[in-house]
Amino acid sequence: MEGEKYSNYRDKILNFYRKNRRMPGYKEIMALVGFKSKNAVYKLINKLVDDGIVDKDSNGKLTPMKIFGQVPLLGLVEAGIPTQVDQDNSESLSIDEYLTGDRKSSQYLLEVKGDSMIDEGIHEGDLVLVEIRGDPKDGDIVIAEIDGGWTMKYFKKKGALIYLRPANKNYAPLYPAYDLKIAAIVRGVIRKY
């Protein structure tokens, strides 16, 4: 597949993802890039997988991997007293790698609704990057199913007592009446201004 055409196809697929917040299906990719056969789409997807742009699960479902590409890392910024900082253009950082590391297949994004974690700096509309894991430590922010409902809270454990604590004084801690399952642990927050 030629470089410029391939880049164009890749960009159309990633732009679809950014606009629709989901990856296109095979038929949608065929329409997006103007292919006449599903076999051509299959070959394009395999190239995108080989290049680490997308991942494909056993059912053929696509997950975006490299959305942002490389961004220059210029140095540090002081959040306290202003200081002199020299700009360093020699390094770049892949936001995808920074956020996901090497655990990409077990991570996904969720959009935040509500304000129960606002004192932790997690606001409605933010995206949280979560890792599918069920072994939280005391104080981890988790995605949990408690008594049949889903929520994001601090995981708290005192002896045998396990509960979920919000990061907002207007909300009370949640104690499971009959069931608590931890689905994932929050690893990062993304906010667009």
Secondary structure in CASP SS format (residue, H / E / C, confidence):
PFRMAT SS
TARGET T0000
AUTHOR 0000-0000-0000
METHOD secondary structure of the structure
MODEL  1
M C 1.00
E C 1.00
G H 1.00
E H 1.00
K H 1.00
Y H 1.00
S H 1.00
N H 1.00
Y H 1.00
R H 1.00
D H 1.00
K H 1.00
I H 1.00
L H 1.00
N H 1.00
F H 1.00
Y H 1.00
R H 1.00
K H 1.00
N H 1.00
R C 1.00
R C 1.00
M C 1.00
P C 1.00
G C 1.00
Y H 1.00
K H 1.00
E H 1.00
I H 1.00
M H 1.00
A H 1.00
L H 1.00
V H 1.00
G C 1.00
F C 1.00
K C 1.00
S C 1.00
K H 1.00
N H 1.00
A H 1.00
V H 1.00
Y H 1.00
K H 1.00
L H 1.00
I H 1.00
N H 1.00
K H 1.00
L H 1.00
V H 1.00
D H 1.00
D C 1.00
G C 1.00
I C 1.00
V E 1.00
D E 1.00
K E 1.00
D C 1.00
S C 1.00
N C 1.00
G C 1.00
K C 1.00
L E 1.00
T E 1.00
P E 1.00
M C 1.00
K C 1.00
I C 1.00
F C 1.00
G C 1.00
Q E 1.00
V E 1.00
P E 1.00
L E 1.00
L C 1.00
G C 1.00
L C 1.00
V C 1.00
E C 1.00
A C 1.00
G C 1.00
I C 1.00
P C 1.00
T C 1.00
Q C 1.00
V C 1.00
D C 1.00
Q C 1.00
D C 1.00
N C 1.00
S C 1.00
E E 1.00
S E 1.00
L E 1.00
S E 1.00
I H 1.00
D H 1.00
E H 1.00
Y H 1.00
L H 1.00
T H 1.00
G C 1.00
D C 1.00
R C 1.00
K H 1.00
S H 1.00
S H 1.00
Q E 1.00
Y E 1.00
L E 1.00
L E 1.00
E E 1.00
V C 1.00
K C 1.00
G C 1.00
D C 1.00
S C 1.00
M C 1.00
I H 1.00
D H 1.00
E H 1.00
G C 1.00
I C 1.00
H C 1.00
E C 1.00
G C 1.00
D C 1.00
L E 1.00
V E 1.00
L E 1.00
V E 1.00
E E 1.00
I E 1.00
R C 1.00
G C 1.00
D C 1.00
P C 1.00
K C 1.00
D C 1.00
G C 1.00
D C 1.00
I E 1.00
V E 1.00
I E 1.00
A E 1.00
E E 1.00
I E 1.00
D C 1.00
G C 1.00
G E 1.00
W E 1.00
T E 1.00
M E 1.00
K E 1.00
Y E 1.00
F E 1.00
K E 1.00
K E 1.00
K E 1.00
G C 1.00
A C 1.00
L E 1.00
I E 1.00
Y E 1.00
L E 1.00
R E 1.00
P C 1.00
A C 1.00
N C 1.00
K C 1.00
N C 1.00
Y C 1.00
A C 1.00
P C 1.00
L E 1.00
Y C 1.00
P C 1.00
A C 1.00
Y C 1.00
D C 1.00
L E 1.00
K E 1.00
I E 1.00
A E 1.00
A E 1.00
I E 1.00
V E 1.00
R E 1.00
G E 1.00
V E 1.00
I E 1.00
R C 1.00
K C 1.00
Y C 1.00
END
